[in-house]
Amino acid sequence: MRFFVLAVLVLCSISAPGQSRRVVPGAAKPAIEATSETTGERTAKEMFDEANAYNKIKFAEFEQKKLPVSDALIQQTQRERKQLAAKYAAIVGRRTYLTAEDTYYLGMLHWVADNLDGTRETFAKYLAANDLPAEKAQDARAVVAVVYARQKQFAAADKALTDYLKNAPVRLSQRGQIEREIAKGLVAADDLAAAAPHAEAAYAAYRSIAADPVSRDKAIDEVMDSGIFLFKLDREIRAVERADATLEDMKKTAVSLQATNLWYIAVDKQITYQIETGRKPQALALFAAASSQFDKDFPARNSEYLQKLKKRERQYRLLGEPAPELTVLDSYFAGTPHTLADLRGKVVLLDFWATWCVPCIDAFPTMLEWKQDFATQGLSIIGLTRYYGMAEGFTVDNAAEVDFLKRFVRSHGLTYDLAIARDETNHKTYGAASIPTAVLIDRKGVVRYIESGSSSYRLDEMREMIIKLLAEK
């Protein structure tokens, strides 16, 4: 539920509300101060608390009602939360008198509503007041820094970060988020050199948080995300030694935190990056060493991620090698039969799938989108399945399974090439022990990417690799 229940401030640990009634400069104070008790109005804080907790409450309701959580439901809930915050921000903004605390929560409402200009302008007024609660003032400075980063005003973002660091308290979670947002914005603006120090600072902040046993479990994902972001940035600017150092540090951090998931990601990236940069013997030696060292490094942990790494051995050995030709193909539909040799000069995506594989089906729209976006640039997609002897819950022969597959393909609107193999020979050749498994082959016929499993991160990574391979001539 970590993704679904989005708190308003992933960057701000909002302090318990004080009762400050300090007046924002320029506000005209009435003879008798209006309060929720005298007017019956809800306070800005009460409205913010409701909007801030909206997702948590809604997803608790969905869980109680056993409603399946879909992307559409998540997006709808997010829209409703933003709309509620915007409504409350408008109500508060129309009031003729706001205290400093009211202004703070108005800024937070704008933030929840994703009104960046409103957030920035409101917090500028708030920070102009005197004698502010230190924690709330730091929350405001942190949010302003992120807003400037998202609006691509990087000089202002750096100044806001400096202001934040000059004051107290400095929370590592806030600093990590500010640094990462600035780095992401600079990457989007294609200023990778300027992004690198911010990405490095973000990773350092999250790694320090994870060192605290109280924060360990929650912080491991942030260490992973920020570490991979820093690695990808260094890889892009060809800072090989720094990229190597980041992955090695992630692996050591994983051992110190006893985080096997982080260990697997770090080791897997080390191996694939070394192969990518022409160091395959070193990569395979690393695979063997990491596998044999696992029980010493993680004596009290189960070997789930060790087994996951070992299943990758065949795939590691294929990376950087000529793609083996597909064999035992029995039927080709929704396209024209091709051998991999026929497709030399194109970037080829092999997608190992099955009709009963839900993650495979979930990826169909993305595959169709990639065909639409990249086919004219040289991308060819082959969806590869095999006979399973089953169709719609019944045991069937090959002819009946082919008929079922053709109906299935039409019902999902699949227009790229699809092939069915007589057995699992191709699956074994490409290390597709589980599905979905995706393989990317470059224009020279060399395997450049191979991965099993499904996630939005994996699809994003595949898209990045497709774009990279298409750019190679």
N, C-alpha and C positions, 0 to 999 in steps of 0.2 A: 504493500500500500504506500510505500515511500513516494512513488511517482504520483500517485493519485491525490494524496492529501497534501496539497501545496500550501504551505504557510505563506503569508504575505511577504515575509522577509527571509529568503533563504540566506541572506547575508546578515540579518540583524537579529540578535537575541534581545527582543524588546523587554525592557525592564518592567517590573511591576509598576503600574501607573501611580505617579505621585499626585498630590492634590494642588499642584501649583496653579495659582490664578493670576500669574504674571501677565501683564498686558503687552501685546505686540505694539511696537512703535507706530503711531499714526492712528490707532484705534480710539474712537471717542467713547469714553466711559460714561455710562448713564448714571443718574443720581442713585438709583437702586439697581445693583447688578442683577441681570436676569439669569436665573438658574433653572435647571430642569424641575426643581421643586416648586418654583413660583410660576412657571409657565406651562408645566406639563410636557415640555419638549424633552426628547431624549438628548443626552449629551453626545458630542462628537465621538467621545471614547466609546460609548455604548454602541453607536452605529458601526464604528470601526471593528469592535470586538465581534459583532454579528457577521459582518462581511468577511473578516479574517477567518472565522471558524466555519464558514459556509461549506467548503469542500469536506472538511472533517465530518460535519454533521450529515451531509448528504450521502457520503460514501458509507457511513455507519448505517444509514437507512437502507441503502442498496444491499449491504451485507445482510442486514436483518431480514430483508424481503427476498434474499437469495437471487438478486438480479445479476445477470452476467455483466461484468465490466468490459465494455467495448471502447474502442477509440472514439466512436461517435458520442457515447455517453460521457466520457471524460471531457471532450471538447464542449459538449452542451453545458455540463456543470461549470466549466471554466467561464463560459460566456455568461451564464446566469450570475456567477460571483462578481464578474467585472461590472455587469449591469447594475447589480445591487449596490456595489461600491460607488459607481458613478451617480446613481440616484441619491445616495446619502451625501456624497460630496456636494452635489448641487444644493441640497437642503441646507447643509452647514454653510456653504459659501454665500447663501442669501442672507444670512444673519448679519445684523448691523454691528454687532460687537462680538469679537472673539478674543478670548484669553490666549496666552501663549500655548497652553495645553490644548485648547481647541484647535489652534492653528497646526500644532504638531499632528493631531489626529486627522485633520483635514488633509494634510500632506500625505499621510498614510492611506487615506481613502483614495486619493488620486493615484497613488502607487498601485494599490490593488486594482483599480480601474484601468491601469496601463495608460494613464494620461501623463505622459512624460513631462510635457511643458507645465501642466498644472502642478505636478510633483515638485519640479525644480523651483518654480516661482513661489510656491507656498512655503517650501523649506528655506528659501532665501529670506523671506519675511520672518520666519521663525528664528533663524540663526542671527538675525539682527537684533533680537531682544537681549536684555541683560539678565544675568543670574539664572541661566537655564540649568535644569538638571543635567549633570554631565553625561549620563547614559543616553538620555533622549537626544541631546545635542549630537553625540557621536553617531547615533542611529541616523539622524538627519544628514550628517556629513557623508556617511557611508552611502546612503541612498542617492544623494546628489552626485557623488562620484560615479556611481553606476549609470545614472541617467545620462550624464555627459558622455560616458563611454558608448552607450547605446545610440546616442545621437551623433556619434563620430566627431565630437568636439574634444579631441584628445589632449590638447594643451590645458583646457579647463578641467578635464578629468584628472590629469596629473596634479594640477594645483589642488583640487579637492582631496585627492589622496594625501598630498603633503599636509594639508590642513588637518585631515583626520589623524595622521600619524603624530602630529605635534600636540594633540590633545589626548585626554585619557577619559575612560579606559580604552585601550586598543584591544579589540577582540580578534583573535587569529581567524575565526570564521569569517568575520567581516572583511578583514584584510585580504584573505584568500579570495573571497568573492569579487572584491573590487579589482584586485590584480588580474584575475581571470577574465573579467568583463572587459577590461582595457586591452588585454592581450587578444581576446577574440575579436574585438573591434578593429584592432590594428592588423590582424591577419586578414579580415574581410577587406580592409583597405589596401592590402598587399604591401604592408610595411612590416615584413617579417623580422627584420633586424631589431626594430623598436619593440616588437611584441615579445621577443625572447626573454628579456630581463623580467618582465611582468609575469610571464608564464612560469619562470623559475621561482619567483617569489611566491606565487600561488601554490605551487607544489610544496615548497618549504613550509608554508603556513599549515597546509592540511596534514603534512607529515608530522609536524609538531603537535597538532591536535590529537592525532592518532596515538601518539606516545603516552597520552594520559589514559590509564585503564578505564576511567569512567566514560570517556568519549570514543574508545577504540572501535567498537562495532559500527557506530554511526559514521565514523570518519574514514573507514577503509574504502568505501566507494568513492569518496572525494579524493583520496590519495591515488586511487586507480585512475579516475577520470583526469585529474590534473597532471599526473605523471605521463599518461599516454598522450595528452595534448602537448606537453612539453617535448616528448620524444618525437612526435610527428612534425612539430615545428622545426626541431633541429635536423630531422631527416630531410625536410623540404629545402632547408638552406645548406644542406650537405655538410653539416657540422657533425661528422661521423663520430669523432671521439666523445663529444658531448652527448650525442644520442646514445652511444654505448654506455656512458657513465650513468645516464638517467635510468636506463633499464637495469643496470647492475644494482643501482641504489634501490630501485623498486623491489628487486628480488631480495636484497638484504633486509629491507624494511619488512617485507612479507614474512621472512623468517623471524625477525624480532617480534612481530605482532602475532605470529602463529596464524597467519591468514593465507590459507592454501589457495583460495580463489585469486588473490593478488599474486601469489607465487606463480600460478599457472599462466596468468596473463603476461607477467614479466618474462618468464622463461620462453614462452611461445613467441613473443615479440623479439626476444634476443635471437632465437634460432632463425626466424624468418628474415629478420633484418640482416643477419650475417650472410645468409644465402643471397639476399637481394644485392648485397654489396660485394659479391664475389668471394666470400669466405666460407664456402660450403663445408670443407673438411672440418674447419673450426666449429661450425654450427652443429654438425653431427656429433662431434666430440662433446660439445656442450650438452646435447640431448642425452648422451650416455651418462655423463657426469651428474647432471641434475637428477636423472632417474635413480641412479645408485645412491645419491646423497639424501634423497627424500626422507627416508625413515630416520636418519640422524637429525635432520633439520626439523622434522615434525613428528617427534616420538609419540605424541598423544593424539595425533589427528588421524582420521580415516584416509584411505588412499584414493578417494574418488577422483581427485584432480591429477594424481599420478597416473591412474588408469586412463584418464582423458588425454594426458600427454602422450602416453605410450601408443594410444590409438592413432596418433598423428604421425607416427614414424614413417609409414608408407607415403603419406602426403609430403613430409619434409624431403624425402628422397626424390620425389617427383619434381619439386620446385627447381626451376632453372634448367630442367631437362626437356628434350623434345617430347611433345605430347604423344602418348601411345595411341595408335589408331583404334577407333571403336570397332568392336567385333560382334558377332552373333546377333546382328540386328535382323529382326524378322519382319517388321512392318514400319512404314514411315507415313505419317499423315499430317495434315494441316500445313504442309510445306513440300519442298522438293528434296528427295534424297541427296545427301552430301557425305563425302568422306572428309576427314580433317585435312587431308592433303588437298582436296578440292578448294578448301576455304583458306589456304595459305594466302597471306596478304590482308586478311581480315582479322579482327579481334573476335575470338569465339568464347561464348559463355556456355559451358555445359552445366545444366541444372538437373541433378538427380532427384527425382520426385516420385510420388505415388498418389493414387486417388484417395487413399485413406489418411494421408499425411496432412493434418490441419495447417501446420506452419508452411508447408509447400503451397497449399491453396491460398493462404493469406498473402503469399508473395506474388501471386499471379498478376495483380494490378501493377505492381512495380515492374515486373518483367515486361508487360505490355507497354508501360510508359517508357522503359528503356529502348524497346524496339522503335517506338515512335520517335524518340529523341535522337537516337544514335545510329539507326540502321543506315541512313544515308552517309554517315561518316565511316562506316565500315564494321559495325557490330553485327554479328550473327549469333542467334540464340538457338541452342538445341536442348529441348526438354527431353531427358532420357529416363525412361522407366523400364520395367521388365514384367514378365508374366508372374503374377502372384497366385493364379488359380482361383481367384475370388472376384466376384462382382456383386455389389449391392447385398452383401451378406451371404451369398450362395457360392458353392463350389461350381466352377464353370471350366469348360475347355478353352483352348487358346482362341478359337474363332469367336466364341461368345464374349471373351474378355476384350478382344479387339473391337467388337461392335459396341460394347459398353464404353470403352475408352473413347471411341469416336463421338458417342453421344455426350460423354462427360466433357470433352474438349469443346464441342459446339456450345454446350450450356454455359461454359465459362468464357466463351468468346476468345479462345486462345488462337492466335494467328501466326505464331512463330513455329519453327520446325519442331516436330515431336517424333520420337522414335521409341519403339518397344523392342527390347532384347529378349532372346530366348531364355537367358539365365543371368546369373549375377557376375559373370566374368568381368564386365566393365566396372562394376561396383568394386570388385576386389582390386582391379588394376589401378583405380584412382583412389583407393582407400576410403570409399564411401560406405563405411560400416554402418553409418546412420544417415538418415535423410531429414531435411534437405542437405545436400552437399553441392557446393558450387565450385567450378573450376574456370579460371580465366586463362586463355591461351593467347599469346601476343601474335603479331602479324608474321613473325618468323616461325610460328609453330611451337613456341617454348611455353611451358607451364609457368605462369607468373604469380598465380594466386590460387589457393585451394583451402576451403574451410567448410566444416560441417556445423549444422545448427542454424538457429534463426533468431534474429533480434533486429530492432531498428538500427542499432549500432553496426551490425554486420552488413545490413543493406547499404548504409551510408558509406561504409568502408569499401564495399564492392563498387559502388558508383564512382567513388574517388579513383579506384584502380582502373575502371573502364575508361574514364576521361584521360587518365595518364597514358594508358596503352594506346588509345586512339590518337593521341598527340605524337606518339612515336612513329617514325616513318622508316 
